[in-house]
């Protein structure tokens, strides 16, 4: 009888989660990931070619979680590479540049692309979405105010964060203060 019982996860055994970043080119997706995973900022713009990758470890209760972050190129040219990475995603960071209204307006298109690539059996309801209003350090060029970004995110049931990859403002909070990205949504796996 005991042989058929599901095994509980051992406390302390690491869990892997997959988070992807989506958004137009040049909104700061790579910089956000470097700031979070490597604690540094790269000021020179280098376009992501296809997919970039960052990983970091966090501790939630007695469980180590390896957060695998896939930084997807924002240029339409890389669609054929991106579309392979939507599957098996637990978290999404939707990034826009507060100084580029078109990057904010494109968020719906990014969601539509993901939904299309997940196919008819794909379920976006179990994915945690965090909207990241990036480059808030460039206030004199701001085109999308906080209330507009927050309203859009909340209308979709998404989390919302104001960030600056350059200064680091809001980056750790986005990951650490949004328990669904790193904990609560994954409680069934954390507790067995």
QUIWO-V279959 format. One record per helix or strand of 2 or more residues. SS is the DSSP state (H for helix, E for strand). FROM is the first residue (numbers start at 1). TO is the last residue. If there is no record, write none. Layout:
BEGIN
SS/FROM/TO
SS/FROM/TO
END
This chain:
BEGIN
H/2/4
E/15/22
H/29/38
E/51/60
E/63/72
H/76/82
E/91/97
H/101/105
H/107/118
E/128/134
H/139/141
H/146/155
E/159/162
H/171/176
H/179/182
H/184/191
END
